Amino acid sequence: MNKSIFASILAAAVLVSAPIAHAQTAIVRQPPNRSVADNTKSRIDGANQAAAQAALGLDAIAEEQARLQASGDFGVMQRNVSIGGQIQSAWSYKTKGQGVHIEALCDTCVYKVRLREYMTTAIVLPERMEIESVDLGDTNRFDAKRRTKNILVVKPLGSGVDSSMQVYTKEGQVLSFYLRSESVRSRHTPDLTFKIEDRIDASGLEVINFVDGANGTASPSVQGQMAATGAKDFLKTATFDPSKIRGFDSYKLWGDKSLKPEQVYRDDNFTYIQYGDKWNDIELPTAYVVVDDIDELVNTRVIGTTFVVESTHRLITLKSGQSYMCIQYLGD
């Protein structure tokens, strides 16, 4: 074949195949040459733009939030609030002396104190005493702080728990307490004030009397008590006389069995309510008498397992929370 013809055929073949090669092969375009300074500036500008967008909140959520805030809507703030239903219904019943419990000072007693969560209780010792230190059996669930020389405040840090507390005085005495914490659903009102009165004389019960005899002077024994305590007033001892005891079978009882005593009797000054073996199982009540159709709180004391009511009223009512026991004297 003539060389010139072969060359023409080859050139035509190249022209025909050129578009196919162009369609199958990507064309890589090289970027124009840029200096290092230009690249650095570009990166800085990009970072500044991103920061500006973040500050302005240009994303969809931020834009919507900004729109709402402009109209005064700043959204809901979730936080803890009281859900209610935490009121103790036992406080709805009006009784005089509610929440106050009084006991006599006793060397062999353990004082039982009813506490309640979210409330504090003041334990008041006799004025002549000064609290030196306190030991709590469970410091994780109870807290105690001295407020004055003879007043201690106890607060439970939960409910359904109990513990012990020892109080040491500068006079060298040790007072033992049993603490019980109840919840807002308790049927019993707590002891907001637990007061311990001064000692009962060994020969009997103390009654207040300012003079002994017509000359207005105190008896020698009472003068000794005044000198020991520095008190301006004095107490006269009412000697316990067994011959004055009466009324063993002269009482009518009705109410809750949990408060029913084993025996009730009286003398000329007080009513004695004996619980015997039941003593450790009962919640110490408060005593009331009816005066002009109103319940009046009466002072009480504890001697061993005997609940002493400082009254000889013909009708005495014992109350503990919503439980009650009526004690009516039917004798002469």
Secondary structure, DSSP 8 states (H G I E B T S, - for coil): --HHHHHHHHHHHHHHHHHHHHHHS----------HHHHHHHHHHHHHHHHHHHHHT-SHHHHHHHHHHHTT-----------S----GGGGS--TTTTEEEEE--TT-EEEEEEETT--EEEE--TT--EEEEEES-TTTEEEEEEETTEEEEEESSSSEEEEEEEEETTS-EEEEEEEEE-TT-SS---SEEEEE----TTEEEEE-S-SSTT----HHHHHHHHHHT-SS-EEEEE--GGG-B-TT-EEEEE-GGG--SEEEE-SS-EEEE-GGGGGGS---EEEEEETTEEEEE-EEEETTEEEES---SEEEEEETTEEEEEEE---
